[in-house]
Structures are given as structure tokens and as C-alpha cells.
Amino acid sequence: MKFKIKLPFQVLLLPGSARVYQVKIAFAMTTIIKQFKQIKGQAQSLSLKETSSPIASQFQQQKDKKKKELDIPPLIVLQPPQQQNQKINLNQDLNFVIQYGSNISSDILSYAGALLYKNKIVGAIKFDYYQVKFRIWSYFQNIDPSIPTVQVRFSVYNPSYVMPSLATITLLINIPPKNCILSISPNQGVALQTIFSIKFSNCVDEDSPLTYQFFYYNNQADYELELDSPWNISRRLIKDQTTSYVMNTTLPQGSLVIMSQVMDSQLGISNSTLTIQVNGQNETEDNYYQLVDQLIKQAQFKQKQTTFGILENQ
């Protein structure tokens, strides 16, 4: 739009009229300023009318909607006190509660989680509720002792927003005992007769003291079954927790899988397995049960001696 400014008169330069000329120029400038202000006001009024048009209104509404879609609600992750500021074991059950910063039904929300190690995703966690429970070693186990931190990133997606809400927490991992060596001598023998020496040595860990347990599986199938279904315990205890990494024992017949387990003071666990062959005895059934009964009595006698020794030292 163009605007014209008109002078109220023509300025003539006449000889000897310099004073009159200055007065007229001043008056003319005052008139020009008034006209300019009027034109400016008209332009602002016209601009306001243009922005109030349907197209401008629709554009502003789209702009406000996009801004709202990007203004995503916050996401807060809560965890029990025993998980906070503590070393976390790979086999430890971890519990988290997701708080989404919006009063909306959880039925339309989509939950997801990811494990990150060295800034790379190493596991995807799926869950359909605002509470989640998992173990890290179900997704990832190859922790470098020099980088003992894992990140867990949670996300909640609401269809009303373009982007999901995110929250990331960092966990300090307890490195379990390492460099352990399992050895069994001899590697075959006779059931309930051969004395096997089982040794789980060279374990290194900064969280001492270390304690040891010894188990056996009747066969490889039992061992693999427990790996696939940890809640179906197939192992049998040979010796409960002890500070000694070596033990001597007789064993039953079978192709047995021997498992030795070591645990540090922060409950970090490492284990190792070996398979040995234990042959049956050429004995009658009666003689076999007599031998079993004898071994049980010997074990009970040793247990009583140990108990009396502890009481005498107190």
C-alpha cells in the first residue's frame, strides 16, 4: 500500500524573505510529522485486520498445536532405597516404578526400556505397565571391569504428543569374582568310593571375603534345563557356603556336571562347571545300601565334631 504526503503550501524563495522562509519551513515539517503518524496508525490497523483473517488464524492454531505436541510431559523413574547409590549385581532383581507427568489413562500409553553400555544399546526391555522388574544378565553380561556402569533408558509414548517422554538412570555394576579356575581330581572314579578333590582357585575380587559353594547335576540335560528355566532348580548341594575353595567328597553314579560357585561380600557371583564320569559299583543292592548308610554316619560324626569344636572355642 502506498501513501502520499501533501505539503499545505508551496514554498517560494523571495529576495529579502529569509525569516519568513524559515517560519514556513518549520510549519511544513510539523505538518509532515502529523501526516506520517496518521499513515503509521492506518498501516498498523490494516496489519491487525490482515492477521485476524481466517488463514492467519488457522496458521496460528497450527503453530500452537505443534508447540503443545512438542511440550511433552516429564518422566520420573523411582527405585527402592536398596538400589540407590549401591553397586548392582548382574543377577540382582531390579525394580522400577514409572511416573508419567500427565493425568491420562495408562491404557493408551506405550512403555519401553533399553540397556545401554558404552553408549550402545545392548538390550531391549518390554513391559506393559508402569512397574517393571528385570535382571541385567538376562540381556547383557559382558562387563568390562574398567567401565562398570550401565545405563537404563525408559520411555513412555503418548499418542497426543509427537515425541515420547524419556528418563535415563545410571547403575554402577558390582564386578563379580574373576580369573577363577575349577579343577577336579581325578576326573573319573567309582560311585561312593572314589574321593574327588574339587578346587575353585585363583578367584580375584576387591569385595572380600569370598565364600564358595559346590553343587552337582545328574546330567547335562538337568544343567541346561536350569539355565533355560532358573526357577526349576535341578542342582544338588555338595557343600554349603564356606571360605575354603577346596573340598573332598565322594559322588553318586552318573555323568555328573560339577558346578562351583563363588560369591563376594556384595553378593556378586561367578560360577564354573566341569563334567566327570562316576561309574557304578559291582555290589549287590544290600551291600550298596550298607555302604550308603556307612557314609551317612561318617558325615554325621564329622558334623558333630565340627559343632563341638566351635562350641569349645567360644
C-alpha positions in Angstrom: 0.0 0.0 0.0 1.3 3.5 -0.9 0.6 6.7 1.0 1.2 10.3 -0.3 2.2 13.2 1.9 1.0 16.6 0.7 2.5 19.9 1.8 0.0 22.6 2.9 1.5 25.2 0.5 4.3 25.8 -2.0 7.5 27.3 -0.6 8.8 30.2 -2.7 12.1 31.8 -2.2 11.7 35.6 -2.5 14.5 38.1 -2.0 14.7 39.5 1.5 12.3 37.0 2.9 14.7 34.6 4.7 13.0 35.0 8.1 9.5 34.2 6.6 11.0 31.3 4.7 12.3 29.7 8.0 8.9 30.0 9.7 7.2 28.4 6.7 9.7 25.5 6.6 9.2 24.8 10.3 5.4 24.8 9.9 5.7 22.5 6.9 7.9 20.0 8.9 5.3 19.9 11.7 2.5 19.1 9.2 4.6 16.3 7.6 5.2 14.7 11.0 1.5 14.7 11.8 0.7 13.1 8.4 3.3 10.4 9.0 1.8 9.5 12.3 -1.6 9.2 10.8 -0.2 7.0 8.0 1.6 4.8 10.5 -1.6 4.3 12.5 -3.5 3.3 9.4 -0.8 0.8 8.5 -0.9 -0.8 11.9 -4.7 -1.0 11.8 -4.5 -2.7 8.3 -1.9 -5.2 9.6 -4.1 -6.1 12.5 -7.0 -6.8 10.2 -4.9 -9.0 8.0 -3.7 -11.1 10.9 -7.2 -11.6 12.0 -8.2 -13.2 8.7 -9.2 -16.9 8.7 -5.9 -18.0 7.1 -3.8 -16.2 9.7 -6.0 -17.6 12.5 -5.6 -21.2 11.1 -1.9 -20.8 10.8 -1.7 -19.6 14.5 -3.8 -22.5 15.6 -1.5 -25.0 13.9 1.5 -23.3 15.4 0.0 -23.5 18.9 -0.9 -27.2 18.3 2.6 -28.0 17.2 4.1 -26.3 20.2 1.8 -28.2 22.5 2.7 -31.6 20.9 6.4 -30.9 21.5 5.8 -29.8 25.1 5.9 -33.4 26.3 5.2 -34.3 30.0 8.1 -35.2 32.3 9.0 -38.8 33.1 10.2 -39.8 36.6 11.7 -43.2 37.5 11.6 -44.3 41.1 13.5 -47.2 42.6 13.7 -48.8 46.1 16.4 -47.5 48.6 18.5 -50.7 48.4 19.1 -49.9 44.7 20.1 -46.3 45.2 23.8 -45.4 45.5 24.7 -49.1 45.6 26.6 -51.5 43.4 24.2 -53.6 41.4 24.8 -57.3 40.7 24.1 -58.6 37.2 21.9 -61.4 38.7 20.1 -59.0 41.0 16.3 -58.4 40.6 15.9 -54.7 39.8 12.5 -52.9 40.4 11.4 -49.6 38.9 8.2 -47.5 39.0 7.5 -45.1 36.2 5.7 -41.9 36.9 4.3 -40.1 33.9 3.6 -36.4 34.3 0.1 -36.4 32.9 -3.3 -37.3 34.2 -4.2 -39.8 31.5 -5.3 -43.4 31.3 -2.3 -45.8 31.2 -4.3 -47.9 28.6 -3.2 -45.6 25.8 0.4 -45.3 26.8 3.2 -47.4 25.4 6.2 -48.3 27.7 9.7 -49.4 26.7 13.2 -49.6 28.1 16.7 -50.1 26.8 20.0 -51.1 28.3 23.0 -49.0 27.1 26.6 -49.9 27.6 29.4 -47.7 26.1 26.6 -45.6 24.5 25.3 -48.6 22.6 22.0 -50.4 23.0 22.7 -53.9 24.3 19.2 -55.0 25.4 15.6 -54.1 24.8 13.1 -54.3 27.8 9.5 -54.7 27.0 6.7 -54.1 29.6 3.1 -53.0 29.5 2.7 -51.4 32.9 4.1 -48.5 35.0 6.1 -51.1 37.1 8.9 -53.2 35.7 11.2 -55.9 37.2 14.2 -57.5 35.4 17.8 -58.7 35.8 20.6 -57.2 33.8 22.2 -60.5 33.0 19.1 -61.6 31.2 20.1 -59.1 28.5 23.8 -58.4 28.9 26.7 -59.9 30.8 30.0 -58.8 29.1 31.0 -56.0 31.5 34.5 -54.5 31.2 35.9 -54.1 34.7 37.4 -50.7 33.7 33.9 -49.4 32.7 31.5 -50.8 35.3 28.5 -48.6 34.5 25.3 -49.4 32.7 22.5 -47.0 31.7 18.8 -47.8 31.6 16.7 -45.6 29.4 12.9 -45.7 29.9 10.4 -44.1 27.5 6.6 -43.6 27.6 4.8 -42.7 24.4 1.5 -40.8 24.4 -0.3 -40.5 21.0 -1.2 -37.0 21.9 2.4 -35.9 21.5 5.0 -36.2 18.7 7.8 -37.4 20.9 8.0 -39.9 23.8 8.9 -38.8 27.3 12.4 -40.1 28.3 14.3 -40.7 31.5 17.7 -42.3 31.9 19.4 -43.6 35.1 23.0 -44.9 35.5 23.8 -48.1 37.5 27.1 -48.9 39.0 27.8 -52.6 38.4 29.5 -54.8 41.0 32.1 -56.8 39.1 31.9 -60.5 40.4 35.0 -62.6 41.2 37.1 -63.2 38.1 40.0 -65.4 36.9 38.6 -68.4 38.8 39.9 -71.9 37.8 37.9 -75.1 38.5 39.8 -78.3 38.7 38.7 -81.9 39.8 41.0 -84.8 40.5 40.5 -87.5 39.5 38.1 -86.8 36.5 36.5 -90.2 36.8 36.0 -92.8 39.6 33.6 -95.2 41.3 30.4 -94.1 43.0 30.6 -93.6 46.8 34.1 -94.9 46.8 36.5 -92.6 44.9 37.3 -89.4 46.8 37.2 -86.5 44.4 39.1 -83.3 45.2 37.2 -80.2 43.9 39.1 -76.9 43.8 37.9 -73.5 42.7 41.1 -71.4 42.9 42.7 -68.1 41.7 39.5 -66.0 42.2 40.2 -62.3 42.4 37.8 -59.7 43.8 38.1 -56.5 45.8 35.0 -57.2 47.9 36.2 -59.8 50.3 35.7 -62.2 52.0 34.9 -64.7 49.3 32.6 -67.7 50.0 32.3 -70.9 48.0 29.5 -73.4 47.3 29.7 -76.8 45.4 26.9 -78.5 43.5 26.3 -81.3 41.0 23.7 -82.1 38.3 22.8 -85.7 37.5 23.4 -85.0 33.8 23.9 -82.3 31.2 20.2 -82.2 30.5 19.4 -81.1 34.1 22.0 -78.4 33.9 20.6 -77.0 30.6 17.1 -77.2 31.9 18.0 -74.9 34.9 19.8 -72.5 32.5 16.6 -72.2 30.4 14.2 -72.1 33.5 16.1 -70.8 36.5 13.1 -71.3 38.7 13.3 -75.1 38.2 16.2 -75.9 40.4 17.9 -79.1 39.3 21.2 -78.8 41.1 22.1 -80.8 44.3 24.2 -79.3 47.0 27.5 -81.0 47.8 28.8 -78.4 50.3 27.2 -75.2 51.5 28.9 -71.8 51.8 32.4 -71.9 53.1 35.5 -69.8 53.0 37.5 -72.7 51.7 37.9 -73.0 47.9 38.7 -76.7 48.0 36.8 -79.8 49.2 37.0 -83.6 49.1 33.9 -85.8 48.6 32.5 -89.0 47.2 29.8 -88.8 44.5 26.9 -90.9 43.1 26.9 -92.7 39.8 26.5 -90.8 36.6 27.9 -88.4 34.0 27.8 -85.6 36.6 28.1 -81.9 35.9 30.0 -80.3 38.8 29.4 -76.6 39.5 31.5 -74.5 41.8 30.2 -71.0 42.8 32.0 -68.1 44.4 30.3 -65.1 46.0 31.9 -61.8 47.2 30.7 -59.6 50.1 28.5 -57.6 47.8 26.7 -60.8 46.6 28.4 -60.8 43.2 28.5 -64.4 41.9 30.7 -66.3 39.4 30.5 -70.0 38.7 32.1 -72.6 36.5 31.3 -76.2 35.6 33.1 -79.5 34.7 31.8 -82.9 33.7 33.2 -86.1 35.3 32.3 -89.7 34.9 31.4 -91.7 38.0 30.9 -95.4 37.4 28.6 -97.7 39.4 29.9 -100.3 41.9 29.9 -104.0 41.3 28.0 -104.6 44.5 24.7 -106.3 45.4 21.8 -104.0 46.3 22.2 -104.8 50.1 25.9 -104.1 50.1 25.2 -100.8 48.2 22.7 -99.5 50.8 25.0 -100.6 53.7 27.8 -98.5 52.1 25.4 -95.5 51.8 24.4 -95.9 55.4 28.0 -96.0 56.5 28.9 -92.9 54.6 25.9 -91.0 56.1 27.0 -92.0 59.6 30.6 -90.8 58.9 29.2 -87.5 57.6 27.1 -87.0 60.8 30.0 -87.8 63.0 32.2 -85.2 61.3 29.4 -82.7 61.6 29.2 -83.3 65.4 33.0 -82.9 65.7 32.8 -79.6 63.9 30.0 -78.4 66.1 31.7 -79.3 69.4 34.9 -77.6 68.2 33.0 -74.4 67.5 31.4 -74.5 71.0 34.7 -75.1 72.7 36.3 -72.1 71.0 33.5 -69.8 72.1 
